[in-house]
Amino acid sequence: MGSGGPPPPPPMMPGFGAPPQLPQYLRKKQKYAVIEPVKKVQWSKINPHAIKKDSMWVHVDEEKYVNDELFSDIRKNFASKIAPSRQPIYDLVDKSKELRVLDAKAAQNFAIMFSQSKVPPSVFREWMLSCDNEYLKDDFLKQLEKYLPTAEELKTLSEFKSEINDLQYSEQYFCAIGDIKRLKQRLKTLLFKANYKETVEETDKAFVEVRSACDHVRHSMKFKKMLELILTIGNYMNSSAKSYEPVHGFDISFLPKLHSTKANDGRRSLLHFIVQAIENKHRDLLSFSDEFNSLADGISKINILELQKQPKEINKELKNAREELDFAKNIEEPIDGDKFVPSIEDFIIRADNDVARLEQLDGEMTQSYQNLCDFLAIDPKNYTLNEFFTDLKSFCSLFSTCLQEVRAWREQAAKAAKISNTPLSVEKKTHGTPDDSPVTNRRPLSRIEDLLDKRKTNRGLTPTLTPTKQRSQS
């Protein structure tokens, strides 16, 4: 064999022994010292062994671009954002402190919740005793009531008061409030109190809106006139049957179905013809949809049955609040600074007045719809308030659509008529007749041009000259 030495050993597999050496023509890169976390550049790096000797990457000199000011701007503008809720978790869930009662997952969830309150356990205790919804917001109370430890767990944690600083972060908060009796029931009462104002205001507003809508429809001349027009047209159409007897009224649920009765062309409906009649003779009804569409849309979205349940639900919650109030009044050893009793007493007095008003509004709304039903000969048991306004909304929507279509068709017909009404010259050429009509798009002739034109066609006032023979000169 040859006189040369043995072949070089194969390159070492990655991950075993020393890393593979760079090609001789590549210098090792120096890592920059960056203390603050900075966003990473998501690029795809080139394998250094794929870089050939004549590649531009071989000759890159990064030192020419090192700039402290530039790097400082990069650190400021591309610093990695740390989620505000994540950092406290590692600090708050201190693994060096053993959990006494809560499991690890519950402790972590509570750590997130309590860290958002941004107050120490002692202040949190003051919040619970003051019963002030300025601090105890709806979302916080919901979470706390939902995941609250059991009464036994709270009692156990309350016994560590002398060691509260040695407890895990989450357990410190429950240790601070663990001695409050019937804590879960208290939270339910405070949650009801926190939501109460918004619930009452929305319920009050809904009752008034529905009552006003019923009264508006009943007193509207447009609504009455629209029904009269539809009744007239319907009676006329049905009178073609010998056995038909004209009716005095029709079910309001029929209104949206007017669009289902199609004309012979299959395109237009009876509602289209009603719209045309309104445009021709009853133009005050053109704004019918504008008057009733938004009103009907708003009322149709209100669940009347659920609305009427609200006063009863509030009364039920008030009953529970009274029970908690009686219990708090009879505690043998009340906690100093506990304001639950005076806070809930004042709240119940105001709430009783509110419930009485809501019940009155419910009665007024029910009576308003009954009056509307009487006005339109409707049986409220078979045709609910929601159904009435849903049908009215559908009719308004169909009415607007038909009105737009009728106007669009009229414009199309006018354009078609304009196109068909072409100049007379076009018609004559079509029928083989001469064109005596002036060309409409031709520039008007001046007076001189007009005279010359008339001479050429022998149609002017100047007579045609007869040529004469020249006499020969003798």
C-alpha positions as CSV (number, residue, x, y, z in Angstrom):
1,M,0.0,0.0,0.0
2,G,1.2,3.6,0.0
3,S,3.9,5.0,2.2
4,G,1.6,7.5,3.8
5,G,0.4,7.3,7.4
6,P,-2.8,5.9,8.6
7,P,-6.1,7.7,7.6
8,P,-7.4,10.4,10.0
9,P,-9.9,9.3,12.5
10,P,-13.6,10.0,11.7
11,P,-15.2,13.1,13.3
12,M,-16.6,12.5,16.8
13,M,-20.4,12.3,17.0
14,P,-22.1,15.3,18.5
15,G,-22.7,15.0,22.2
16,F,-19.8,12.7,22.8
17,G,-16.5,14.1,24.0
18,A,-15.3,17.5,22.8
19,P,-17.5,19.5,20.3
20,P,-16.6,19.3,16.7
21,Q,-13.8,21.7,15.7
22,L,-14.5,24.7,13.4
23,P,-13.0,24.7,10.0
24,Q,-9.5,26.3,10.1
25,Y,-10.7,29.4,8.2
26,L,-13.4,30.3,10.7
27,R,-12.5,32.1,13.9
28,K,-14.4,31.2,17.1
29,K,-17.1,33.8,18.0
30,Q,-16.9,35.5,21.4
31,K,-20.2,35.6,23.3
32,Y,-21.4,39.0,24.5
33,A,-22.0,39.7,28.2
34,V,-25.7,40.6,28.4
35,I,-27.0,40.7,31.9
36,E,-30.6,41.8,31.3
37,P,-33.0,39.4,29.6
38,V,-33.5,40.5,25.9
39,K,-35.9,39.1,23.3
40,K,-34.3,36.4,21.1
41,V,-33.8,36.7,17.4
42,Q,-35.7,33.8,15.8
43,W,-33.3,33.0,13.0
44,S,-32.1,29.7,11.4
45,K,-28.4,29.4,11.9
46,I,-26.0,28.0,9.3
47,N,-23.9,25.0,10.2
48,P,-20.3,26.3,10.2
49,H,-19.2,23.2,8.3
50,A,-21.5,24.3,5.5
51,I,-19.7,27.6,5.1
52,K,-17.1,27.5,2.4
53,K,-13.8,29.2,2.5
54,D,-14.8,31.9,0.0
55,S,-18.1,32.7,1.8
56,M,-18.7,36.2,3.0
57,W,-19.4,34.7,6.5
58,V,-15.7,33.9,6.8
59,H,-14.7,37.6,6.6
60,V,-17.3,39.1,8.9
61,D,-15.7,41.3,11.5
62,E,-18.3,42.0,14.3
63,E,-15.9,44.2,16.3
64,K,-16.4,47.0,13.7
65,Y,-20.1,47.2,14.8
66,V,-19.7,46.9,18.6
67,N,-21.4,50.1,20.0
68,D,-22.2,50.6,23.6
69,E,-24.9,53.1,22.8
70,L,-26.5,50.8,20.3
71,F,-26.4,47.9,22.7
72,S,-27.9,50.1,25.5
73,D,-30.8,51.0,23.2
74,I,-31.4,47.4,22.3
75,R,-31.6,46.4,26.0
76,K,-34.1,49.2,26.6
77,N,-36.3,48.6,23.6
78,F,-36.1,44.8,23.4
79,A,-36.1,43.8,27.0
80,S,-38.1,40.6,27.6
81,K,-41.4,41.4,29.2
82,I,-42.1,39.4,32.3
83,A,-45.7,38.5,32.9
84,P,-46.7,40.5,36.1
85,S,-48.6,37.6,37.6
86,R,-45.9,35.0,37.0
87,Q,-43.0,36.5,38.9
88,P,-44.9,36.8,42.2
89,I,-45.9,33.1,42.0
90,Y,-42.3,31.9,42.4
91,D,-41.8,34.4,45.2
92,L,-45.1,33.9,46.9
93,V,-45.3,30.1,46.7
94,D,-42.2,29.7,48.9
95,K,-41.1,26.1,48.6
96,S,-39.0,26.4,51.7
97,K,-42.2,26.7,53.7
98,E,-44.2,23.6,54.1
99,L,-48.0,23.8,53.4
100,R,-50.0,23.0,56.6
101,V,-53.5,22.6,55.1
102,L,-53.9,23.6,51.5
103,D,-52.6,21.4,48.6
104,A,-49.9,22.8,46.3
105,K,-52.3,23.6,43.4
106,A,-54.8,25.4,45.6
107,A,-52.0,27.4,47.3
108,Q,-50.7,28.5,43.9
109,N,-54.2,29.6,42.6
110,F,-54.8,31.5,45.8
111,A,-51.4,33.1,45.6
112,I,-52.3,34.5,42.2
113,M,-55.6,35.8,43.5
114,F,-54.3,37.4,46.7
115,S,-51.3,38.9,44.9
116,Q,-53.7,40.8,42.7
117,S,-55.3,42.4,45.8
118,K,-51.9,43.9,46.6
119,V,-52.6,44.1,50.3
120,P,-51.1,42.1,53.2
121,P,-53.2,39.5,55.2
122,S,-54.0,42.0,58.0
123,V,-55.5,44.5,55.6
124,F,-57.5,41.7,53.9
125,R,-58.9,40.8,57.2
126,E,-60.0,44.4,57.7
127,W,-61.8,44.3,54.3
128,M,-63.7,41.2,55.3
129,L,-64.8,42.7,58.6
130,S,-65.8,46.1,57.1
131,C,-68.0,44.4,54.4
132,D,-67.1,47.3,52.1
133,N,-67.7,46.5,48.5
134,E,-65.4,49.3,47.5
135,Y,-62.6,46.8,48.1
136,L,-64.4,43.5,47.9
137,K,-65.3,43.6,44.2
138,D,-67.6,41.2,42.4
139,D,-64.9,39.1,40.6
140,F,-62.8,38.7,43.7
141,L,-65.7,37.6,45.8
142,K,-66.8,35.1,43.2
143,Q,-63.4,33.4,43.1
144,L,-63.0,33.5,46.9
145,E,-66.5,32.0,47.5
146,K,-66.0,29.3,44.8
147,Y,-62.7,28.0,46.0
148,L,-62.9,28.8,49.7
149,P,-61.4,26.1,52.0
150,T,-63.8,24.1,54.1
151,A,-64.8,25.3,57.6
152,E,-62.5,22.6,59.1
153,E,-59.6,23.8,57.1
154,L,-60.2,27.4,58.0
155,K,-60.5,26.5,61.7
156,T,-57.2,24.7,61.5
157,L,-55.4,27.6,59.8
158,S,-56.8,30.1,62.3
159,E,-55.0,28.2,65.1
160,F,-51.6,29.2,63.6
161,K,-52.1,32.9,64.3
162,S,-49.0,33.0,66.5
163,E,-47.0,31.4,63.6
164,I,-48.7,33.3,60.7
165,N,-45.3,34.5,59.3
166,D,-44.1,30.9,59.1
167,L,-47.1,29.9,57.0
168,Q,-47.1,29.6,53.2
169,Y,-48.2,32.9,51.5
170,S,-51.8,31.7,50.6
171,E,-52.3,30.1,54.0
172,Q,-51.5,33.4,55.8
173,Y,-54.6,35.0,54.3
174,F,-56.9,32.3,55.4
175,C,-55.3,32.2,58.8
176,A,-56.1,35.9,59.1
177,I,-59.8,35.4,58.4
178,G,-60.3,31.8,59.6
179,D,-61.9,32.9,62.9
180,I,-64.8,34.6,61.1
181,K,-67.9,32.5,61.7
182,R,-70.0,31.2,58.7
183,L,-67.5,32.7,56.3
184,K,-68.9,31.0,53.2
185,Q,-72.4,32.3,53.9
186,R,-71.0,35.8,54.6
187,L,-69.2,35.8,51.2
188,K,-72.5,34.8,49.5
189,T,-74.2,37.7,51.2
190,L,-71.4,40.2,50.3
191,L,-71.5,38.9,46.7
192,F,-75.2,39.5,46.5
193,K,-74.7,43.0,48.0
194,A,-71.9,43.7,45.4
195,N,-74.1,42.8,42.5
196,Y,-77.3,44.2,43.9
197,K,-77.2,47.8,42.6
198,E,-76.5,46.8,39.0
199,T,-79.1,44.0,39.1
200,V,-81.8,46.4,40.4
201,E,-81.0,49.1,37.9
202,E,-81.1,46.8,34.9
203,T,-84.3,45.2,36.1
204,D,-85.9,48.6,36.7
205,K,-84.8,49.8,33.3
206,A,-86.1,46.7,31.5
207,F,-89.6,46.9,33.1
208,V,-89.9,50.6,32.2
209,E,-88.8,50.0,28.6
210,V,-91.2,47.1,28.0
211,R,-94.1,49.0,29.5
212,S,-93.3,52.1,27.4
213,A,-93.0,50.0,24.2
214,C,-96.5,48.5,24.8
215,D,-98.0,51.9,25.3
216,H,-96.3,53.3,22.3
217,V,-97.6,50.6,19.9
218,R,-101.1,50.9,21.3
219,H,-101.2,54.7,20.8
220,S,-99.4,54.8,17.5
221,M,-101.5,56.1,14.6
222,K,-99.0,54.6,12.1
223,F,-99.4,51.1,13.6
224,K,-103.2,51.4,13.5
225,K,-103.2,52.8,9.9
226,M,-100.8,50.0,8.7
227,L,-103.1,47.3,10.1
228,E,-106.1,49.0,8.5
229,L,-104.4,49.0,5.1
230,I,-103.4,45.4,5.3
231,L,-106.9,44.4,6.4
232,T,-108.4,46.2,3.5
233,I,-106.1,44.6,0.9
234,G,-106.6,41.2,2.5
235,N,-110.3,41.4,2.6
236,Y,-110.3,42.6,-1.1
237,M,-108.2,39.7,-2.2
238,N,-110.1,37.1,-0.3
239,S,-113.4,38.4,-1.6
240,S,-112.8,36.7,-4.9
241,A,-114.1,33.5,-3.2
242,K,-117.9,33.4,-3.2
243,S,-118.1,31.9,0.2
244,Y,-115.8,34.5,1.8
245,E,-117.1,36.8,4.5
246,P,-114.8,39.9,5.2
247,V,-113.1,39.7,8.5
248,H,-112.8,42.5,11.1
249,G,-109.2,41.8,12.1
250,F,-106.3,39.4,11.8
251,D,-103.7,37.9,14.0
252,I,-100.6,40.0,14.4
253,S,-98.4,37.0,13.8
254,F,-99.5,37.2,10.2
255,L,-97.5,40.4,9.6
256,P,-94.2,38.7,8.7
257,K,-96.1,36.2,6.5
258,L,-97.2,38.9,4.1
259,H,-93.8,38.4,2.4
260,S,-94.7,34.7,1.8
261,T,-97.6,35.5,-0.5
262,K,-95.9,35.7,-3.9
263,A,-97.1,37.4,-7.1
264,N,-97.4,35.5,-10.4
265,D,-94.0,36.6,-11.5
266,G,-92.5,34.7,-8.5
267,R,-90.3,37.7,-7.6
268,R,-92.6,40.1,-5.9
269,S,-94.6,39.4,-2.8
270,L,-97.8,40.9,-1.4
271,L,-95.7,43.1,0.9
272,H,-94.1,44.6,-2.2
273,F,-97.5,45.7,-3.4
274,I,-98.4,47.1,0.0
275,V,-95.2,49.1,0.0
276,Q,-96.0,50.4,-3.5
277,A,-99.5,51.4,-2.3
278,I,-97.9,53.2,0.6
279,E,-95.5,55.1,-1.7
280,N,-98.4,56.2,-3.9
281,K,-101.1,57.0,-1.4
282,H,-100.0,56.7,2.2
283,R,-96.5,58.2,2.3
284,D,-96.7,58.9,6.0
285,L,-96.3,55.1,6.5
286,L,-93.0,55.0,4.8
287,S,-91.3,55.7,8.1
288,F,-93.1,52.8,9.8
289,S,-89.9,50.7,10.1
290,D,-87.9,53.7,11.4
291,E,-90.4,54.1,14.2
292,F,-90.7,50.5,15.3
293,N,-87.7,48.5,14.2
294,S,-85.2,49.6,17.0
295,L,-88.0,49.5,19.6
296,A,-89.1,46.0,18.6
297,D,-85.5,44.8,18.3
298,G,-84.6,46.0,21.9
299,I,-87.7,44.5,23.5
300,S,-87.5,41.2,21.6
301,K,-84.0,40.7,23.2
302,I,-85.4,40.9,26.7
303,N,-86.4,37.6,28.2
304,I,-89.7,38.6,29.8
305,L,-90.0,35.4,31.9
306,E,-86.6,35.8,33.4
307,L,-87.3,39.5,34.0
308,Q,-90.4,38.8,36.0
309,K,-88.4,36.3,38.1
310,Q,-85.9,39.0,39.2
311,P,-88.0,40.4,42.1
312,K,-88.6,36.9,43.4
313,E,-84.9,36.1,43.2
314,I,-83.9,39.3,45.0
315,N,-86.5,38.5,47.7
316,K,-84.9,35.0,48.1
317,E,-81.4,36.5,48.5
318,L,-82.7,39.0,50.9
319,K,-84.2,36.2,53.0
320,N,-80.8,34.5,53.2
321,A,-79.2,37.9,54.1
322,R,-81.7,38.3,57.0
323,E,-80.8,34.8,58.3
324,E,-77.1,35.7,58.3
325,L,-77.9,39.0,59.9
326,D,-79.8,37.2,62.7
327,F,-77.0,34.8,63.2
328,A,-74.4,37.6,63.4
329,K,-76.5,39.4,66.0
330,N,-76.6,36.4,68.3
331,I,-72.9,35.5,68.2
332,E,-71.7,35.1,71.8
333,E,-68.2,36.5,71.2
334,P,-68.4,39.0,68.3
335,I,-65.1,40.0,66.7
336,D,-63.9,43.6,67.4
337,G,-64.3,45.8,64.3
338,D,-66.8,43.5,62.6
339,K,-69.3,45.7,60.8
340,F,-71.3,43.0,59.1
341,V,-74.4,43.7,61.2
342,P,-74.8,47.5,60.7
343,S,-73.7,47.1,57.0
344,I,-76.3,44.4,56.1
345,E,-79.1,46.0,58.2
346,D,-78.8,49.2,56.3
347,F,-78.6,47.3,53.0
348,I,-81.7,45.2,53.7
349,I,-83.8,48.3,54.5
350,R,-82.9,49.9,51.2
351,A,-83.4,46.6,49.3
352,D,-86.9,46.1,50.7
353,N,-88.0,49.4,49.2
354,D,-86.4,48.5,45.9
355,V,-88.1,45.2,45.7
356,A,-91.5,46.8,46.3
357,R,-90.9,49.2,43.4
358,L,-89.8,46.4,41.1
359,E,-93.0,44.4,41.9
360,Q,-95.0,47.5,41.1
361,L,-93.2,48.0,37.8
362,D,-93.8,44.3,37.0
363,G,-97.5,44.8,37.5
364,E,-97.5,47.9,35.4
365,M,-95.7,46.2,32.5
366,T,-98.1,43.2,32.6
367,Q,-101.1,45.6,32.6
368,S,-99.6,47.5,29.6
369,Y,-99.3,44.4,27.5
370,Q,-102.8,43.3,28.6
371,N,-104.1,46.7,27.4
372,L,-102.3,46.2,24.1
373,C,-103.8,42.7,23.8
374,D,-107.2,44.0,24.4
375,F,-106.6,46.7,21.8
376,L,-105.6,44.2,19.1
377,A,-107.8,41.3,20.3
378,I,-104.9,39.1,21.3
379,D,-105.0,36.3,23.9
380,P,-101.8,36.9,26.0
381,K,-101.8,33.3,27.0
382,N,-101.4,32.1,23.4
383,Y,-99.3,35.0,22.2
384,T,-96.6,36.2,24.5
385,L,-95.1,39.6,24.8
386,N,-91.8,38.3,23.4
387,E,-93.5,36.7,20.4
388,F,-95.4,40.0,19.6
389,F,-92.2,42.1,19.5
390,T,-90.3,39.4,17.6
391,D,-92.9,39.3,14.9
392,L,-93.0,43.1,14.8
393,K,-89.3,43.2,14.4
394,S,-89.4,40.7,11.5
395,F,-92.1,42.7,9.8
396,C,-90.1,45.9,10.1
397,S,-87.1,44.2,8.6
398,L,-89.1,42.8,5.7
399,F,-90.8,46.1,5.2
400,S,-87.5,47.9,4.9
401,T,-86.1,45.3,2.5
402,C,-89.2,45.4,0.2
403,L,-89.1,49.2,0.2
404,Q,-85.5,49.2,-0.9
405,E,-86.3,46.6,-3.6
406,V,-89.3,48.5,-4.9
407,R,-87.2,51.6,-5.3
408,A,-84.3,49.7,-6.9
409,W,-86.7,48.1,-9.4
410,R,-88.2,51.5,-10.2
411,E,-84.7,52.9,-10.9
412,Q,-83.9,49.9,-13.1
413,A,-87.1,50.4,-15.1
414,A,-86.4,54.1,-15.5
415,K,-83.0,53.4,-16.9
416,A,-84.4,50.7,-19.2
417,A,-87.0,53.1,-20.5
418,K,-84.4,55.8,-21.0
419,I,-82.2,53.4,-23.0
420,S,-85.2,52.2,-25.1
421,N,-86.2,55.8,-25.8
422,T,-83.4,56.3,-28.3
423,P,-83.2,59.2,-31.0
424,L,-85.6,58.9,-33.9
425,S,-82.6,58.3,-36.3
426,V,-81.8,55.0,-34.6
427,E,-85.4,53.9,-34.9
428,K,-85.6,54.8,-38.6
429,K,-82.4,53.0,-39.4
430,T,-83.7,50.0,-37.6
431,H,-86.9,50.0,-39.7
432,G,-85.1,51.0,-42.9
433,T,-86.6,54.5,-43.0
434,P,-84.5,57.5,-43.9
435,D,-83.0,59.6,-41.1
436,D,-84.3,63.2,-41.3
437,S,-83.7,63.9,-37.7
438,P,-80.8,66.0,-36.6
439,V,-77.8,64.3,-35.1
440,T,-78.0,65.1,-31.4
441,N,-74.3,64.8,-30.7
442,R,-73.2,66.9,-33.7
443,R,-71.6,70.4,-33.2
444,P,-74.0,73.2,-34.1
445,L,-73.2,74.7,-37.6
446,S,-72.3,78.3,-37.9
447,R,-74.3,80.4,-40.3
448,I,-71.8,80.3,-43.1
449,E,-71.4,76.5,-42.7
450,D,-75.2,76.1,-42.8
451,L,-75.5,78.1,-46.0
452,L,-72.7,76.1,-47.7
453,D,-74.3,72.9,-46.6
454,K,-77.7,73.9,-48.0
455,R,-76.1,74.8,-51.3
456,K,-74.4,71.4,-51.6
457,T,-77.7,69.6,-51.0
458,N,-79.8,72.0,-53.2
459,R,-82.1,72.4,-50.3
460,G,-81.4,76.1,-49.5
461,L,-83.0,79.2,-50.7
462,T,-80.4,79.9,-53.3
463,P,-81.5,78.4,-56.6
464,T,-79.3,76.1,-58.5
465,L,-77.5,77.9,-61.4
466,T,-77.8,76.6,-64.9
467,P,-74.4,76.7,-66.7
468,T,-74.3,79.0,-69.8
469,K,-72.2,78.6,-73.0
470,Q,-69.4,81.1,-73.5
471,R,-69.8,83.2,-76.5
472,S,-66.8,83.0,-78.8
473,Q,-65.1,86.3,-79.5
474,S,-65.1,87.3,-83.0
